[in-house]
């Protein structure tokens, strides 16, 4: 009975690794296409013939910064999957970095006039909680290294 269970667990582990590899490849493709698309958007926004000035307007900057942050989140997700492949563990530090980048994106692109003050306070609490978690993880990893 235990041999069949071991085979089933081994098969599931192999399937999980292949699915993770497929997700890694797909994520890499998506991020690569996003980088190319960002380059195209930047080119057309900067060299827009209907625009009198060469510089970007504020709304264009916010849109482009949002795109940058989405690409950064994609990079961090790729790194998380790579870590899973290399060490068969998902590092909480990398996952927290993804969350910090996502929340940072939200804060940078936040239009305070559209949100209830309570929602902004909630976002602040999330930022403090993520910062505290990241600090505790770094503190723990430093104490383990010494």
Secondary structure, DSSP 8 states (H G I E B T S, - for coil): -HHHHHHHHHHHHHHHHHHHHHHHHHHHHHHHHHHHHHHHHHHHHHT-TT-SSSS--HHHHHHHHHHHHHHHHHHHHHHHHHHHHHHSS--HHHHHHHHHHHHHHHHHT--GGGS-HHHHHHHHHHHHHHHHHHHHHHHHHHHHH-
